[in-house]
Amino acid sequence: MLRTTCISRIACSLRTKAYFSATRTADLELDNIVVGAGVVGLAIGERLTRERPSESTIVIEKNKRVGEETR
């Protein structure tokens, strides 16, 4: 099973608002980041989670739905 983190709400809010802050937010530490949740990106994310179960993996996508673009 593919472990992913949904960040679409964060991405959408960043598109519509500008955020400026003097305070530092918590860092997000990840072992693997897959950019693009098309067919290939999902396959890579699945393989990483299967072959490296002790590592964290995130798949991010710019579109509202995954698997819609492959170029």
Secondary structure, 3 states (H helix, E strand, C coil): CCCCCCCHHHHHHHHHCCCCCCCCCCCCCCCEEEECCCHHHHHHHHHHHHHCCCCCEEEECCCCCCCCCCC
